[in-house]
Amino acid sequence: MNSDRLPQGVRIEAPLEPRFEEILTPEALAFLAGLHRRFEPRRRELLARRVARQGRIDAGERPDFLPATQAIREGEWRIATLPPALERRRVEITGPVERKMMINALNSGADAYMADFEDSNTPSWHNQVQGQVNLKDAVRGTITFESAAKLYRLNDTVATLLIRPRGWHLDERHVTVDGECVSGSLFDFALAFLHNAREQLARGAGPYFYLPKLEGHLEARLWNEVFLAAEEALGLPAGTIKATVLIETVLAAFEMHEILYELREHSAGLNAGRWDYIFSAIKKFSTRGEFCLAERGQVTMEAPFMRAYALELVRTCHRRGAPAIGGMSALIPIKSDPAANERALAGVRHDKARDARDGFDGGWVAHPGLVPIALEEFVKVLGTRAHQRECVPRGECAAADLLDFRPERPITEAGLRNDINVAIHYIGSWLSGLGCVPIHNLMEDAATAEIARSQVWQWVRSPKGVLEDGRKIDAALVRTLIPEELQRVESVIEGTGAPLGPYAKAARIFENISLAGTFTEFLTLPLYEALE
C-alpha cells in the first residue's frame, strides 16, 4: 500500500495480495490505530500480571475464588437480553477462515458457525487478511469457491456467524502503530467489526464474537472497554456486540461469574473449551512435583476436575440467564474404515448426549458430517425448545473440586509416542499454513498440540513421570523417540505429496521446547517467529 494512504504512525511490513486493499483501508487502519493507542498499555499490564501470577503458583499458591468479588458471585443479576439470532445454539461448528471450509460450515445445518482466526488457523499474513476477505464475502452472501469438480456457494439458509480473534497474548507483527506491533486480538476484531457490523445488523444478525484464552475478569473488562469504544466509533448502541467467552484456562474457571458480570451488556455466555483447559492445567502446575496427569487419551470429560468445571460452567451461566455451550469432541468421520467410523460417531453421540443431560444449551463439532448426530442428541433433551437455561445443576463447586487433577495413570510408551507424533505432525502442518489437521482420525488444532508437547515437558521433570513398565521419562528417552516418530510422520506425509522440510523443522522445534529448561507459555509464540 502507498505510504501516503496510510494513517499517521501506521506501517504495513508485508505484501498486499489481490483484494487486501479492500480490508486494509485507511479508515480501517485508523480505527485499528485508535484502539491500539488507547488499549495497548492495559493489554501489556494484563500480560505482565499473568507472568506474576504464574510465579506465585510456581511458588506454591493454590488458585481460589476471589474474596474481593464475593458480592458479584452471590448477587442477583443477569446478562442483557440476547438477540433472536443467538437464542438457538444447539450445534455450533467451528473451523478456520479458509474459503471452502467457511462455505461448508455455513451450509452445514448447524445453528451457528465460529469462524476461527485463532487455534485452527495458522496466523500467516496471507491467512489473516485473506480470512477477512472471506469473512466480508460470507457476511454479504457472495462467497463462492470453485474446484475442478464443483462450485461452492451459500444456501438460502445458513448458520449464524460468530468470529474468534486471536488471544490477548498474540501480536500481529506485520502491522505497527507508532513503531509497536499491534495486538493480534485487536487486528482481527477491528477489521471484522469495521467492515461487517452494519451489514450483519442489516441482515438480522449482528457482530458476534468468541473470546479465547482469558485468564480472569480483568481481561474480560478490557474486552468490554474495547467493545464500547468500537460501538461509539461506529455510532452503534452500547451492547450491540455480543461475545461468548471460552473458559479454557484454569484461572478463568474461578472467575466465571465475574467474567459474565464484566461483559454483562455484551455477553452471549460461556463455552467449555476443554482442550485448552487441559493444557492450562498442565501449564499452570507443570513445575509442581505433586501434579501429573495421565496420558491425553485418559483425560476425558469424566475426569474429576473436568466434570467439576463443566457443571460449574452450566450452573454459572444459567443462574445469570446466559447460554452455556459445550466443547469439542476431537472425533471426526472416518470414511475409509466403516467399523472405525461407527466407533467415532458413537463417541460423538456419547459426548453430546452427556452435554445435553448436564444442561448445556448446545455443543461444538468440527465436521459437517457430525452436525446431524449432535443435533439429534440435543433435540432428545430440548425437544422444540431453543435452549434449557432454566436448568441449573444442583450442588456447589469448591476450589478443591476444580483442582482435583485425576487421573494420574496410565502413562505408557504408546501414549508418550503419540504425544511426540501428534506434536511433530501438527507443528509441521502449522508451519505449512494449515492450523486444523486430521491426525490419527482426530481433528487436531493448536490446543490439542499444546497438550501433547506440555505433557512431555512435564513428564520429563515430574517424579511421577514414569511409564507403566517402570522407566522414567527423561530427555534421553524423548530424544530417542523423536527421530522414530518423525520417520512415521514423514511416511504419512510422503503419500500426500507435501514437502517434508517443515516436519524435520517441527521435530527440532518440538525437541527444543519439550526439553527446554523453562516452560514455553504458548507453542504458537515460537512457531510464529519460525513462520516464514
N, C-alpha and C positions, 0 to 999 in steps of 0.2 A: 504494500500500500504506500502511496505517495506520502512522504513525511509531512507535507503541508496540509494533508487531510486529517492527520492525527490530532486529537486534543492535546493541549499543552501538558507536557510531562509524561505522555504515554508513548511507549515504544513497543513494536512487534518485532521479535527476533526469529522470524520463521517465514517460509514462503507462503504465498497466497495461491491456493488452487482455485479452479473454477467454482464460482458461486460463494466463495468465502467472503467476498466484499459485501454480500447481502447480509451477512451476520456481523462482520466486524465494521459496522458503520460508525461514522463519527459520533452519532447520537448514542449508540450502544456502548462505545468505548468511554465516552464522557460519563455515562451512567455508572459503568463499572469503576471508573476512576473515583467518582464521588463516594461510592460505597467503600472502596479501598481506603481512601484518606480518612474517612470517618470511623471505620471499624477495625482496621488492621492493628492498631496498637492494642486494642482489647483482645483480639484473637491471639496475639503474641503473649499477652499476660496469662490467658487461659491455658495455652500450651505449656508455659513455664509452670503453671500451677499443677498440671498433670505430672510433670517431672518431679516436683517437690512431693506430691502425694505418693508417687511410686517409691521415693526414697524412704518415706515413713513406713510403708508396707514392707519394704525390704528389711527394715529395722525391727519389724515385729508387730506393727499396728494391724488390728483386725477391722475391716470395714464395718460400719454400723449405720443405723438410721440417724439422721442429723437431729440433735436436740434443738437446734435453733429454728428448725422448720416443723416442729411438732404440731403447732397450731394449724398449719396447712394440711398435714396428714389427717388431723382429727376434725377439721372444719367441714361444714356442709356447703359445698359449691360444686358447680358443674361447668363443663366447657360450653362454649357458644353453640347455638343451633347449627347443624350441618346442612349444607345444600343438598337438594334431592339427588344429585349425581353421586354423592358419597354415602348414601343411606344403604345401598345394597352392594356388599363387597364379599360375597360368599367364596368366590375363587378369584385370586389375582395371579396373573402370570408375570414373570419378570424376564429380563434379558437385555443385552447390550443395545446401543442405539445404531445398530447396523441396519441397513435399509430393508433387506428382505425379511430379517427377523422381526423388525418392527411391524411390517405388514401382517405377517403370520400371527404375531401376538395380538394385534388389534382385532384380527378376524377370528380369533381362536374360540370365541364363545364365552370367554372369561368375563366377569363383571368389570374388572379393572386390569390395566397393564402398567407396570412400573418400568419406564424407560430409564435404563441404568447408565449413567456416566461414571459409575464407581466400580464396585468389585468385579463385575462381569465384563469390564471394558478396559482394555489396555489404553492408558491415557496419553497416547501419542498425539501430536499436534493434529495430524490428519483425523484421527478418530474423534477427538473432542469437537473440532469445528465442523467436520462433515456430519457428526451426530446432531449438531444444532441445525444444519441444513435439513437433515432428515426429519427432525422434530418439527420444524417450521412447515414442511410439506404435509406431515401427518396431521397436524392440527387443522390445516385447511382442506384436508381430504384429497389432496392432489398427489400424494406419494405413490410412486409406481417403481417396479423393478422388473427388468426383462432379462431372463436367462435364455439359453438356447432352446429350452423346451417349453417355457411358459412365461406369460406376462402376469405379474403380481400387481393387484390393485386392491383398494379397500372395499369391503362390503358396505351396504347401506347402513347397517348397524354395527358399531364397533365398541370395544371396551373403553371405559373411562380411563383417561390418561393421567398418570402420576409420573413425576420426574425425580430421579435421585441424583443430586450433585455429589461431588466428592466430599470427603470429610474435612473437618477443620484443620487436620494435620498436613494436608497436601497443598503444595504450591503449583501454580501454572507458570513454569519458568520461561515460556515464550512471550509473555506479556509483562512489561514492567510499568510501574507508575512512580514517577519521581525516583527512578533507579532501583525500586524494590519490586521483586516478583509479587504478583498478585496471588491471593488465595485461590486455590482450585475450586473451593466451595463457592466463592463469590463470582468467579468467572463463569462457572456452569449455571448458577442461579440467575445472574444478571442477564445473560444473553437469552436464556429460556424465557424469563419473565418479560423482558422488554419487548421481545419480538412476538410473543404469543398471548399474553394475558388478556388483552382486549378481545382478540379473536376467539379465545376459549370462552370468555363470558358471552360473547355474541352468539355462540353456538350452544348455549345452555349448560356449559360446564364452568370451568374456572382454572386459575393457576394453582394446581395441586402438587405437593412435593412430598418426598420421603427424605428424612434427615438421618444420616448414618453416623456411627462411631461416637456419639455423645457420651461423656463421662459424668455428666451431672447437670443440675438445673441451671447453673450459671452459663453453661454453653447453650442451653435452650433459650435463656434470656437474651443472649447475643443474637440468636436467630430471630427472635421476636422483634428485637430492635431493628434488625435488617429489614424484616417484612414491613414494619411500619414506615420506615424510610422509603422503601420501594413503592408502597401504595401511595404515599404522599407525592412522590415524584411523578407518578402517572395519573394522579387525581382520582384514585380509586378509594372507596370507603375502607376504613380500617376493618380488618377481619376478612377481606376478600380472599386473601391467600389462605389455604388450608394445608397443614402439614402433619404427616404421620411420622412419629419418631420411632426409629428402630432401637429397641432395647437390646443391645448386643455387646455391652460391657458390664462386668460385674458391679462396678461402682454405680452405674446408672440404675441398676435394679434396686438399689437402696433409696433412689430419689424419683421413683416413678410418679408419685403424687405431685411432687414439686415440679417435675418436668411438664406435666399436663397443666399445672397451675400457671407456670410462666408463659405457656403458649395458649392459654385457655380461649382467647378470642380467635386464634388461628389454628387450634388443634383439630386434627382428624384422627386422634387416637394413637395407639402404640402397636408395634409389631414385635413378635418374639423372634429376633434374629439369631437363631440357635447356633449356627456355625461360628460366627464371630464371638458369640457369648462363650462357647467352649474355649476358643482361642484366648479370649480375655482372661478366663480363669487361669489358664496355663501361664500367660504373660505376667499377670499381676502377682502370682505366687511362685514364679519359676525359680527364685533363689531360696525359697523356704524348704528346708530339708524334710519337713513333715508332709509336704504336698507331693502327690504323684498320682496322675490319672492313668487308667488302663489305656490300652491302645484304642485308637479312634473308633473302630467298629463297635466297641463295647459301651461307648459313652452315648447313650440314647436319651430320648426324652423321658424315659422311665427312670433314669438315674436320679438319685435323691435331690441333688442341687438343681437339676434341670426341671424336675417336677415342681419343686417349690417355686421356682422362677416363673414357670408358665402359669400356674394357678394364681400367683400373686399379681401377675400382669392382667389377667382377666378380672380378678377381684377389684383391682385399682381402676381399670378403665370403666367397668360397668357401674361402679359406685359414682363415677364422675360423668356418666352419660356419654362415654367415648367408645368408639369401636376398638375391639381387641382382635388383631389379625395374627393368625398362626404363621409359623415359619415354614421353611422349605425342606421337603424331603429331597435328598440328592438323587433318588432313583429316577431313571428315565426308561422309556420303552426300549426293548432290545429286539430289533426286527430279525436278526439272524438266528435267534435261538428261541423257539416258542416256549419251551419249558422255563428258561430263564426269564423270558418276558412275563410269563404268568406270575412268577415269584415276585418280580419287580412291581407289577401292577397291584398284587396283593399287599405288598409293603406300603405302597402309596395309599391304598384304601384304608389300611390299618391306621396309618398316620393321620389321615384326615378324619376318620371316624373318631379317634381319640380327641382331636382338637374340637370337633363339634360337640362331643359329650362334655368336654371340660368347660364349654361356654364360649369358645371363640366364635366370632361373627363371620369368620372366613379364614382362608389359608392360602399359602403360596404354592405354585407349581412352576417347574422350569421348562415344560414342554407342552405344546398344544395338545398332544395326544393324551395328556393326563387331565385336561380340564373336565371332561365328562365324568370321570371317576371321582374327582374331588367334589364336583358339584353334586353328584348323587349322594355322597356321604353327608354333606351339609343339609341337603333337602330332606334327608331322613329325619333330621333333628329339627330343622327350622320350618319345614312344610312350606307354606306360602309366605311366611314372614321374611322381611328383608334382613333381619338380624335378631339377636337374642340378648339385647343389652339389659333386659330385666333379670337375667340370670347372673347372680353374684355367688360364686363358690363360697361354701361355708368355711369357717376356720380363720386362723390368723397366721401370718408368716413371721417368724422370728429371724433375727440375723443369723443364728446358727443354722437355720434351715437353708438359707441361701449359700452358706459356706460348708455344707455337708458334701465335700468333694469325693464322692464314690461313683463307680468302683475304682479301686487301685490296681486290680489284676483282672485279666491276664495281660502280660506283655510278652509277646512271642517274637521269634525271629521273623516269622511271616509278617507280623504287624510292623516291626521295625523296617523291614524291606519295603513294605507297602508305603510307609511314610516317605522313605527316600525316593522310591519310584514315582509316586504321585507328585512330590515336590519338584523333582527334576523335569518331569514331563510338563507340568503346569508352567513352571518358570520359563522353559524353552518356548512354549506356545505363547506365553505372555510377551516375551521378547520379540516374537514373530508377529505380534499385533493382535493376538486372539486372547481375550480375557475370560472366556467362558468355554470350557473344553470338556467333552466326554472322555473319561478315563476309567477303564475297568467297569464300564456300564454305570458309572455315576457321573453326574454333572458337577464338575469342579470349577470353583471360582477362587478369587483371592482368599476368601475366608477359609475354605477347606484346605488350601495350600498352606495357610498360616498355621493351622492345627498341625499339619504334617511336620513342618520344619521346627515349630516350637516344641513339640513333643520330643523330638530327637535332642534338641539343645538341653531340655530339662532332664531327660533320662540319663544323659551323659554325666550330669552334675549331681543328681539326686542319689542318696544311698539306697533308695527304693527302685532305682532304675536297673532292675535285674530281670533277665529273661527267665522264662519258666524252667529252662534247663540249668539254671544256676549261674550262667555267665553274666558278669557285669557289663552293661553297655558302656563302652568307653570310646575315646577318639580313634583308637587303633581299629576297633571293630567297625566303626562307621566308615573310616577311610577304606577299609577292605571291601565293604559292601557297595560303596558309591560307584566304582567302575563297573561292577557287575550289573547294577540296576540301570546305569547309563546304557550299557550294551542292550539290555532288554527294551528300554525306551527307544533306542535307535532302530532296533529291529522292527518296531511298530511304525515308526516314522518313515522308514525306508519304503514301506508299502504305500505311503501316501504321495511320495514324490517330493515332499517338502525338504528343504535343506537341513542338514544335520548340525551345522555350526552353532545355532542358538542353543542346542541341547547340551553340547560339550561345555559351552559357556555357562549354561544353567547349572551343570554339575559343579563347576568351580565356585559359582556364587553360593550354591547350597552348602558346599563344604565350608566355605568361609564363614557364613552366618550361623550354621548349626554348631560349629566348633569354636566360635569366637569367644573371647574372654568375657565380654558383656553381651547382654541380650539386645538384639536389634528390634526396636519398638514395633516397626511395621516392615514387612517384607517389601512392600511397594516403594519404600523410600530408596533403598539401594538399587532396586530394579529401575526406578525412574531415572536415576543417574546413569544406569547402564544402557538405557534405551536410546538407540540411535535415531 
